[in-house]
């Protein structure tokens, strides 16, 4: 199985709020067997303590994730949104970020999360790339981009 799977990529989505978006992505991963049943609760629990919204400029990004004990197979789920939803700011939980791209990490290797977060930080700092991700109409194009972006990353 691959880290990037079209089954977990969603373009031009509409969610009423953050919770609906997190539930949709976590449910897809659970239904696909990539994560344990405990994953969705772990995502919400972690989000309450350590928010994942990143104020990356014009296009806000969130990187929700849970501990590896809730993951069966390392996978990245991505949703691009037609209209942003509000997340708490990772660096300042008292403020919010309007998020248009959600990159949900399900990483089975405990140390792998650090590697992935480091790679993601380089991506989210590139507004041009974020704009490109946001405007893909075809899931196959988004998948190709993400596969190239994460090429060389080895996770369990």
C-alpha positions, 0 to 999 in steps of 0.5 A: 500500500502507498502513502498517497492513495486516491481513495483518501484524496478529496478535491473541492470539498464543502464542509460546514465546519472543522469538525465535519471536515475532520470526521469525513477524513478520519472516517475515510481512513477508518473505513479503508482500514488504514487507522484503528477505530480509536483514530477519530477520537484521538484526532479530536482530542489532540486538536483540542490540546494542540491545534493544527491550523497554520497561518501560511498566508493567503491559503491556510493549511491544517495538519491534523494527526494522531499518535502512531498507536492509532494507525495501521498503515501510514497514509496521508488524507488530503482535502481541498476546500471550496470554502475555508473552515476555521481551525485554531492556530497552532502557534496561538490557540487563542486565534483562528486560521481559515483553512482551505487545505487539510492534510491529515497524517496517519503515520504508523512509525512513531519517528516518521511523524517528525519526518513528515511534519518537516517535509510538510513545513517546506510545502506549506511555506510555498504559497504557489504550490498551495495554490496549485494543490487547491486548484486541481480538478482531477484527483489523479493530478493531485495524487501525482503532485503529492507522490512527487512531493513526498517521493523518497520518504520511507515510513512503516 
